[in-house]
Amino acid sequence: MTLVATQPWLPYEVEPLFASQGITQAQFIDTFQAETDQIVAKMNASAQAFEQLDKQLQEVIEKTVATDTQFAKEFRQWKAEM
């Protein structure tokens, strides 16, 4: 069977045509959707973990800069007293 599309197919036109050839929505679309939903969930979990790690790194960097600033201030005071 050859199909020639002269216009976009509407879902109610396509579904029976595919079903007549033994292709169902459950076989392809539902299975694909379930697989991609799992992948998306894993990607979202990874993105959240990365964001949390980034936040932790930023906090450590800020704390280190603050400590370094305090040490520099103390060093300047010590040097001035010499």
C-alpha positions as CSV (number, residue, x, y, z in Angstrom):
1,M,0.0,0.0,0.0
2,T,1.4,3.4,-1.0
3,L,0.4,6.6,0.7
4,V,0.8,9.9,-1.0
5,A,0.2,12.9,1.3
6,T,-1.2,15.9,-0.4
7,Q,-2.0,17.6,2.9
8,P,-1.0,17.0,6.6
9,W,-2.7,13.9,8.0
10,L,-5.1,14.4,10.9
11,P,-4.9,12.0,13.8
12,Y,-8.3,10.5,13.2
13,E,-7.2,9.7,9.6
14,V,-3.9,8.2,10.4
15,E,-4.7,6.0,13.4
16,P,-7.0,3.7,11.5
17,L,-4.7,3.5,8.6
18,F,-1.8,2.4,10.8
19,A,-4.0,0.1,12.8
20,S,-5.0,-1.6,9.5
21,Q,-1.3,-2.5,9.0
22,G,-1.0,-3.8,12.6
23,I,0.6,-0.8,14.0
24,T,-1.0,0.5,17.2
25,Q,-0.4,3.6,19.3
26,A,0.4,1.4,22.3
27,Q,3.2,-0.3,20.3
28,F,5.0,2.8,19.3
29,I,3.9,6.0,20.9
30,D,3.0,4.8,24.4
31,T,6.2,2.7,24.5
32,F,8.3,5.6,23.3
33,Q,6.7,8.0,25.7
34,A,7.3,5.7,28.7
35,E,11.0,5.3,27.7
36,T,11.5,9.0,27.2
37,D,9.7,9.8,30.5
38,Q,12.3,7.6,32.3
39,I,15.2,9.3,30.5
40,V,13.8,12.8,31.3
41,A,13.4,11.8,35.0
42,K,17.0,10.7,35.1
43,M,18.1,13.9,33.4
44,N,16.1,16.0,35.8
45,A,17.7,14.1,38.8
46,S,21.1,14.7,37.3
47,A,20.4,18.4,36.7
48,Q,19.2,18.8,40.3
49,A,22.2,17.0,41.7
50,F,24.5,19.3,39.6
51,E,22.7,22.4,40.8
52,Q,23.1,21.3,44.4
53,L,26.8,20.6,43.8
54,D,27.2,24.0,42.2
55,K,25.5,25.7,45.1
56,Q,27.8,23.9,47.6
57,L,30.9,24.9,45.5
58,Q,29.8,28.5,45.4
59,E,29.3,28.5,49.2
60,V,32.8,27.0,49.7
61,I,34.3,29.6,47.4
62,E,32.6,32.5,49.2
63,K,33.8,31.1,52.5
64,T,37.3,30.7,51.3
65,V,37.4,34.2,49.9
66,A,36.1,35.6,53.2
67,T,38.7,33.7,55.1
68,D,41.4,34.8,52.7
69,T,40.3,38.4,53.1
70,Q,40.4,38.2,56.9
71,F,43.9,36.6,56.8
72,A,45.1,39.4,54.5
73,K,43.8,42.0,56.9
74,E,45.5,40.3,59.8
75,F,48.7,40.0,57.9
76,R,48.7,43.7,57.0
77,Q,48.1,44.6,60.7
78,W,50.9,42.2,61.8
79,K,53.3,43.7,59.1
80,A,52.4,47.3,60.2
81,E,53.3,46.4,63.8
82,M,56.7,45.2,62.9
